[in-house]
Structures are given as structure tokens and as C-alpha cells.
């Protein structure tokens, strides 16, 4: 029984279809990546999972059961547009939110202190939210979504607007939650985060799921079309090789686009004839490339 | 249910933590104290001793001056008879010439022996010489009026003496003819005038009803606005999305409305306590007694009705304010959006206050059944006329049914509205979206 199962959900706003038959399953202790350009329907999908809006068709099952108010307590939500009470003390509003989700005040307080300690900001307990910097407000927002130890957490653009140190901090927290068996639905524009955290992904484009499945397998399906070449001196005539479509020179060497993997061998031999090769790699496609390819092409 | 109380306590606690709320409450309490003490304060200034004005005159022996001097002597006698004379007459010796006399009197003003002086002219048709009061003061009304009264008195005495009326006849002539009015109820009703009301009681009731209606209006407006503002800012700051995933919108909305109700109630009770405390202070009791206002004459049933109508009126308006608050995404747009409700409550308020001296009109009768007006208007009828009990119950019944309807509608709008961002939704969009949600 998967903690979260979405079956063919469908949502229409007027004439516009916002989500068109998305299905996905998220296992226990799994972070599922939901990707897509702006307006692709990610947030709508997440809102349907949260019960904020109801799907026009299809169904969402939580541990095999349909949506009900009781399910709310096992959900955690980090909305894309952050929102808390600016003029209320951090402890007051977080304990309030935790209590609304069925936590006792004592447990909530303990949980809050644990998280504040973890993020290295125990002194914020008695501060008003508006007194904190934006990045720190985001930490509080994150705590708000996990303080009640939810089974399913929905993170919409979890790391946007954070400095690299804080991104690492939050990423570590997300990983820790995963180890504890929390199921997470995760959306972001930062592909490297997805590659680092997610096992399975769905790429949405214009309300449809255009690519779905295990991240490793998906990458395997895409041809390796990029060669990184590092050499002692300049290499001439790379453009003339068969199968090479584009050569770009950068600080450490060359980034070469190829049509097939066979061209890689040609490049290596060609380069070794002229100079010493320090680095040669036929790169796996990055998620970024796959994303741009999928979403970008469809844009044409 | 526990979530309901969590929302209520959070709402109440946050309100009590805000400085502005505490300060406004305090200011109002102070204003009420000042208002309650006003009659006493006024009397304090009035009783500040009767000021006496010394007025000079010339003791002349010939011509107009002689007639005048005689009149002045009579005035002097009149004022010495008074318990608290506000005029004292001071005699000046005759210098022989008019100019010399004036000069002497003016010197009296300069030396601060007198405030002004009297000069006399020819004898008039009324039998007294023309009197002129000269002083440096601008329109010295109180002294002039006092002098006028004294002169009138002297003349009346004079005429009586000439006519040879007896002392008894004089008393009879001056005894005022009086007529008393009393408001009665021909049949038993919800009003408070079953035993008949004297004019004083009527006046007290009118005052009380105005105070109740004004309080009702203000509490409803202020708390209603607060509800709308809080909901809009929750929506604007997007905390709403988290709240809705934590607790059902209905619980949330009613928790907020009820929390605000407790705050409003707290303020009312506080203000009431401040008022009662002030009024029960001995100096105020006497002051109100002097103005013929007796608080023990207030009918307790009037207060009971006021409480019922306050509760009903508050919840009816609160539902609407909550619904409106949920539609708007930014607090800047809120003032405009709540305008229709404000106008609605203003209409009820004005129908009530403008009809206070005429509470029997058809408009008042009709308005006392209309749900949004009835809290104000039926209060007026109960306080000042004697509506049959069934009419009051009917009005309350209509009010309760509309609370239910608007509560349901409000919750529905709220459920829909809180997730609609961007421009304010049109009615059509709202209706369509509302159909999608079960509450």
C-alpha cells in the first residue's frame, strides 16, 4: 500500500484544463519530484493532493483511503508563496498550527524546539516573524510544515530564495525526514536538487505528464550527446569530425555536442594526435537538458 | 470541536497582545468615565460661587436723577432680600453735573470698586425711568438679565399695590397651571411602559435606547471590520493555505467569528462596568438626580432584549463580514468591499436614531422585521413604544433564520473565496466556484 497514490486526476478551470490525467505513486520514505515550467499544473496538482481543491475526475488515495478531513493531520504543506502571521511570535503561531493538526501543546513545543535547535536558531522562539530575515522566515515556514510529524509532506519550491548554506541545511533536513520514512512530493525548478534527492519524477508540461518514471532509467533512455574534453593545448578541426554538431570552448577545455556515441571515439583519437588529453568524458544527459529538450521543444 | 476552541483562543490571545487594541479599549474606557462624570463636572463649574457684580449709581436729588435714585434704592432693597444676590448696588455722591457724575462713576470702575453703573432717563410708559447699564464688558448678559428681572419685579409690586390686590390673590395669580403627560400601554406588550411612564421616565428611556442603539452599531461595525481585516490578511499572507489544510474552513470561520465575539463582549462588559462604577459614585448619583435621571427606573427587560438583539445582530453581520473578508486578497481593497455592509448597517442605525422622537411610523414597523435593520429598529420600538410580544418574537425569528441562512452562505463563500487570488471574483465566478465545494 503506497502512502500516496494519484490516479488519473483531472482539473478544469473554465475552458482551460489545468491538470490532465496525472497519475503517480509515492512510496514510504521517498521524495518524488514534480517538475514543470511555470504554469504547467504542478501547484494545482499539489493543491488537489492537499484537498485545497477537488479534482474534477480521478482520485487520490492516502494509504489506500480517499480524502477526508482526518487525513489532514498527516499532511504537511510548504506553500510556494510563503505565508505566516507576520506580527505573531514564532512560538505562538507554530504551536497554533501544530495544535490545529492534533498535536498536544507539549509535544508541539518539544518538536518546535528540536527544529529550531537543528536549524541553529533557538533564539527565534520568542521573536515575531516580521523581525526575521527572509531566509530565516523560510526556515520557520519549513518547520511549520513538518512540526506535527506528518506522514506526507508537500514541498512546493522548497529551496527557492535561500542562500547555499541554508539550502544545504534544509536539504539535510529533508533527507533526514526521508530516512524516517516520510513521504514527500517535491517541486522545484532547480534540477540539481531533483537529481540529488528524487528517485522518481514526473515532468509536467501544459497540464500533461510528458515524462514519468525512475530518474536513472529516464536518463538511460536519453542518448549521451555531450563530451567534455580537457587538453594541454588547443585542438584544431574538431568541428570537421563526423557526428560533431557543435563545439564550444571554455576555460577548462571543450564542450562538444555529438549525434551518437561513436563520435566520441573519433574526438578522443583526434585530440590525442594533437596534444595530451587530461580529461575525456561522454556525459550522461542532465535532467536540465532533458527538461529543456522536452519542455522547450514542445514550446516551438 | 477542540480545533474550534484552538482557533477561538488563538484569535482572542492575539488580539489581546496587540498594543493598538489595548490602547483603543483604554481610551474608550476613559471617554466613558469622562462622559459619565460630565453632569457632575458641569455642575462643578456652575456652582463655582455666584459671581456678584457691584453696580454704582448716583444719589441725585433732582430731575430724572431723583426718580432714578429712588428706583436704585428699590433695586438695592430687592437684592438685599435675595438669598444669593448676584448684584450689589453701590451709591455714589452727587457731584451736581451730569458730566461730573459720569466721571466719578468711571473712576469707580478704574478703582475696581464697581463693574459698571446705571444712568437714568425720562420716565417711560411703563411707569419707570429708562435705565441704561454701562460697563466695559461685551454683552454682559447675566447682569443685564438679573437687572431686568429685578426691574420687572419692582414694577409688578408697584402695580399690585396700586390695584389693591390681596396677598392671596397674588399667590393665586402666580401659581402655574400644569398639565402632566404619561405614556401608557392599552394592552400588555414587550415594552416597558406597562404601568405608564412619566415624562422623566420617557426621557430616560429615550436616552437609554439611543445609547443601546449606538453601542450596538459601534460594536457590530468595529468587530465586523476586525473580522474582515483578519481574514483578508490571513488570506493575503497565504497563511490561509496552511490553515485550510489543517482545519475545516467552517471551524476556522466560526472560530474566528466567535473569538471576535468574545473580544467584543469583553469590551462591552468592560465599558458597562466602567459606566456603572462611575455612575454609582456618590457625586454622580446626585448630579443625575438633579437632572431628573433615575437609573433604578430602567426596565431590566429592556436590557435583556438589548443583549438578545446584540447577539443576533452581531452574528448576522459577522457572517457577512467574514464572507467579504474571504473574497478580497488585499487589505487595501477591503474598505471598498465592505461598503455595502457598512451602508446596510448605517441604514438600520439611521432609521432607528432619526425615528427616536417618532417611533410609531410605518417605516419603523416594517424595518423592525427586516433582518439587517431589526436589531437597531426593534430595540427602538421595545424601548419607546409597546409592541406586542408576538411581533418581537416574529422579528427575532426572522433574524435567527437569516443568521442561519447567511451563516451557511457566508461559510460557502468563505470556503470558495479564501483560495481565489488575483482580481476580485465576479458574482458569476463565485457562484460557479461555490457549487464545486461541499462545505
Interface residues (C-beta under 8 A of the other chain):
Chain A: X47 X50 X51 X52 X53 X54 X69 X72 X73 X75 X77 X79 X81 X82 X83 X84 X85 X86 X87 X88 X92 X93 X96 X97 X99 X100 X101 X144 X145
Chain B: X3 X6 X7 X10 X13 X14 X17 X18 X234 X237 X238 X239 X240 X241 X242 X243 X244 X245 X246 X247 X248 X419 X436 X437
